[in-house]
Amino acid sequence: MERLLQQVGQRQTGEQLMTILRSNLTIALLILITPLAVMADDLAERITTLEKSAAAAQASADNGWVLFSSALVFLMTVPGLALFYGGLVRQKNVISTMLKSLICVGIATLLWAFVGYSLVFGEGNGFIGSLDFAFLNGVGAEPNPDYAATIPQQTFMIFQLMFAIITPALITGAFAERIRFPAKIAFTCLWSIIVYYPLAHMVWGKGGFLNAVLGGTFPALDFAGGTVVHISSGVSALVCALYLGRRVDYTNEPTPPHSTVLSLIGAALLWFGWFGFNAGSALSPNALATNAFVTTHFAAASAMLAWIMIDWFRNGKPTAIGAISGAVAGLVGVTPAAGFVTPMSAIVIGLFVGAACYLMVVEVKKLFGYDDTLDVFGIHGVGGTIGAIATGIFATGLINPIFKDAAGSALPIGLIEGNPQQVLNQLAGVGIAVALGAGGTFIILKVVDLLIGLRVSEFDEIAGLDATQHGETGYVFEEPIARTMSPGPPRPVRGAIDDILPGTVPIET
């Protein structure tokens, strides 16, 4: 019995010991786990903070890039396009021509703020947007994830405004030296609403008929505006030239520019600003923007060389006007393709566009005898069309995998990659742009002509639009000091406004 009691006591002691050990082990584990749990919570919080900081940094960088690109695109209109066009016309029309670019800034800006942005990027139907964003309602610091998820919608809005400014400004080159200024204002207002806004919505707006990303029936690729900007303005320019007819002194030969220097400066600014036009359309300073930047430059360089070599071979001398015309043609041609093709493909596009636009401007225009004053159709209409079709041929998923299947795998994009349907989509986009641009422009011209008249009088056209439409002159040369010191009444100064106003006495030489 005594031994049994001893065994029971030992067993109880063992159980107590095990209980104590378990308790101590539990306490030890808690001591070890608690800091780990705290560390895990702290690590999760730090990761969350880091992710927020990274997203904020990306948003800040994207916002800065798009704002800077907006300024570059603005630079393309004034002073870029204004100088480019201003140098190409005759001296008596330089102010009038440059002012037509400048006035587009004011008209397009207000229209865009009132209804333009909403009609393009508001969610409507396949052909026009809604009025959800009218008067910039709801357009502020919050991003619109449908278009640009990392930048304020207000930034996206101002970037797109710059395209709406330069597009009608391009058309002014077709009717330079012969349109009334009030008619120009009326035309710009109506053309923006009837032609530009619907076409921009179809290509870039959510649910647009030609939108390649947001539910388009015919997904046409247009990275930065080959269809929206260049085909529409080029075709509209041709209709304007045909409707208004030739200038009174048109001779079916190129009119010598009054200042090649101005045009050279303007073309250089256009080339510089075009980096914002195309690379900025990536909406982020990423690899896609780099590719768009590189392809833009390569296409412009190759097109410039193509034009100047043909010019040199045919006429015996290379010309500065030929060089800058070729560069602009290359920039136009690569605009729809910049974010979809490789640099080598961009060179091919540039060479082809430079040669084709040269033939259109120099030969075809002369053959048909139409007076497209500054060759808007020959460069923008033709160059934009070739570029749009070439995009359907050369686009590659290696640059921009825009098309994906349900599993997220990249699909072929262009013809060379095995997607011939894309060429048909591009042709559909070109056809719609041509039809809307031509039809809408003709109707607008008819209405404006009936209401206020389009063309200046023959007298005003001969005297020059600077003096007759604006009462100004582009150049006032100081009188030589010998003349100011000579006795007798002062004589008129050569180059002053009196020299080109009717009824003045010719200056003695």
Residue, then its C-alpha position, 0 to 999 in steps of 0.5 A: m500500500e505504501r509503495l502504491l501511494q508513493q507511485v501515485g504521488q510520483r505520478q501527480t508530481g510528474e503531471q504537475l511538472m508537465t503542466i508547469l512545463r506547458s505553461n512555461l512553454t506557452i509563455a515563452l512562445l507568446i514572448l517570441i510571437t508577440p514581437l513577430a506579430v508586431m513586426a509583421d503589422d509594422l512591415a505591412e504598414r510600411i509596405t502600404t506606405l511605400e506603395k502609396s509613396a511610389a504611386a504618388a511619385q509616379a502620378s507626380a512624374d506623369n503629371g509633370w510630363v503631360l503638362f510639359s508636353s502640353a506646353l510643347v504642343f502649344l508652342m507648335t501653334v504659336p509661335g511655330l505654325a504662325l512663323f512657318y506659315g507667316g514666312l511662306v506668304r507674301q509680305k503684305n499678308v504676313i500679319s494676317t496669316m500669323l494672326k489666323s493661327l493666334i486667334c485659334v488659341g482663343i476660339a478653341t480654348l473657350l469652345w473646349a471649356f464650354v462644350g468641346y471637352s465634354l463632346v469628345f471625352g464624355e461617354g455618349n454614343g459611337f459618334i459624339g460624346s455627352l454633356d457630362f463635362a460641359f463647362l468642365n463640370g467634374v473636371g478637376a484633380e481626380p483622374n479619369p481612369d478611362y483615359a489617364a489613371t495617374i494624372p488629374q483629369q484637368t491635366f488630361m483636358i488641357f493636353q487634349l485642348m492643345f490638339a483642338i487648337i492646332t487642328p483648325a489653325l492648320i487649315t488656315g494655310a489653304f485659304a491664306e491671302r484671300i479670306r475675310f477675318p470674320a469668316k475665318i472666326a465663324f468657320t473655326c467655331l463651326w468646324s470645331i463643333i461639326v467636324y473635330y469634336p465628333l471625329a475626336h470622340m470616334v477615335w479617342g472617346k470612350g465607346g467611340f466608333l473607331n476607338a481601339v481601346l474603349g469599345g470601338t466597332f472598328p478599332a483604328l490605331d491613331f496614337a497622336g492624331g494622324t486621323v483626327v488632326h491631319i487627315s481632317s484638316g488636310v481634306s478640309a483644307l482642300v475643300c476650302a481651296l476649291y470652294l474659295g477658288r484661286r487667288v487673283d494673281y495665281t499663276n499655277e507656280p509656287t509663290p516665293p516666300h517672303s521670308t524663308v528665315l521665318s519659315l525655317i524658325g517656325a519649322a524648327l519649333l514645330w519639330f521641337g514641339w512635335f516631341g510633346f505632340n507624339a511622345g506626350s500622348a503616352l501620358s507618362p514618361n515611360a518606354l512607350a514615350t521614348n519610342a514615340f520620341v525616337t520614331t518621331h525624330f527618325a521619320a522627320a529626318s528621313a522624310m526631310l532627306a527624301w524630299i530634299m534629294i528629289d528636289w536636288f535631283r530634279n532642280g539641280k539645287p537643294t532648297a531650305i523650303g524643300a527641307i522643312s516641307g519634307a520634315v513636316a511631312g515626316l512628322v505628319g506621317v509618323t503621328p498615328a504610328a509613333g506609339f506602335v512601330t519600331p524606329m526602323s519602320a518609322i524611317v521607312i514611313g518617313l522616306f515614303v511620306g517624303a517622296a509622296c508628299y513631294l509629288m503631290v505638292v509639286e506635280v499633282k497640284k500643278l496638274f489639277g491647278y487648285d490653289d492650296t496656298l501653303d499645301v495643307f492638303g499635299i502635306h497633312g492630308v496625304g501624309g496623314t493618310i499614308g501614315a494611318i495606313a502604314t500604322g496598320i501595316f507596321a504596328t507591333g506588339l513589341i512596342n505596344p501590345i494594345f490588343k489582348d485576348a481574354a487570358g491577357s495574352a498579346l495578339p497580333i496588331g499589324l499586317i506584318e505581325g499577322n493581322p490583315q484586318q487592321v489595315l481594313n480598320q485603318l482604311a475605315g478610319v481614313g474614310i470616315a475622316v475624309a467624309l466628315g471633313a469634306g462634307g462638314t467643311f463644304i456645308i460650313l463654307k456654304v452657310v458662312d458664305l451666305l451669312i457674312g461672305l467668305r472672300v475679300s474683294e479683289f481690291d483688298e486682296i491685291a493691296g494685302l490683307d494686313a492693311t485692308q483687314h487689320g490696318e497693320t504691316g509686318y515690317v516698318f523700315e527706318e528711314p536712312i539717316a541721310r534722308t532724315m537730315s536732308p532739307g524739305p518736308p519728310r517723305p514717306v518711309r519705304g515699308a510703312i503702311d502707307d506704301i500698301l494702302p490705296g491712294t498713296v503716292p509712290i516713293e521716289t527711288 
